[in-house]
Amino acid sequence: MWPNFFMQEEDARLRAGRGQRGKGLTDAQEGKIKLAFFVAIVGVTLTVLAVGTEYWVELNAYKHNHSTTCEAAHFGLWKYCHKKVWTENVDDDRETCGPAELPGEANCSYFKFFTTGASAQIFQRTTHKDLSIAAAVLSLVSLVLMVLGSICITMALSRGVEFLLKPASLFFILAGTTVLICMAVFRWAVRWLIDSDHSVPVEYEYSWSVACAAAAGAILIFGGGCFILLSLPAPPKKPWEYCLNKGTST
């Protein structure tokens, strides 16, 4: 009899605890968290798009007179493409080949320093293996931080707990900062590549994948800041607010 009584009391207490945890967030709080989470998801999407594409930078050789083709290249964190573009498709006002989106014969391959440790050759220039690997690793670290932040927000919404907003904000801010650091390291790698050889004159420009990464870093930091604001306790009422409440009640 007594064991059954204690078991029933324990079950009732657990059910009550679950009910209280489920009611931890008001509808207004939940709506604000979902809105901030949507902002963070936009940053995550842009990061995945930037990391998975090879349009971080474009290298364009100068056009030669009476030549039907010109050479261009573009690469990202994992992959590079060398392309022969038909000169007739290039604007007449443009001195160099490109842009990389023009049709032509493309030869794409992944960087071998992830597998064999060999550096890549692009227009007689050698890539900086260590900087390229560092940029790629930083991009993966940022993705892991985004996953951890998303898990925290999902648990906060499903269980109705508010304390998970603080670690989520930390994860998203660190993820955005890591994306920006990845861009800086990649920029150093590009400068090393350009300065490694000058036998083939080329012009380079950063492409839309870098724009996605920059926007993603800023959005992730902004989303993390929103979660910090949502995790702060509500400010206490001012004295005149109590007076106004008493006046309306009478």
Secondary structure, 3 states (H helix, E strand, C coil): CHHHHHHHHHHHHHHHHHHHHHCCCCHHHHHHHHHHHHHHHHHHHHHHHHHHCCCCEEEEEECCCCCCEEEEEEECCCEEEEEEEEHHHCCCCCCECCCCCCCEEEEEEECHHHCCCCCCEECCEECCHHHHHHHHHHHHHHHHHHHHHHHHHHHHHHHCCCCCHHHHHHHHHHHHHHHHHHHHHHHHHHHHHHHCCCCCCEEEEECHHHHHHHHHHHHHHHHHHHHHHHHCCCCCCCHHHHHHHHHHHC
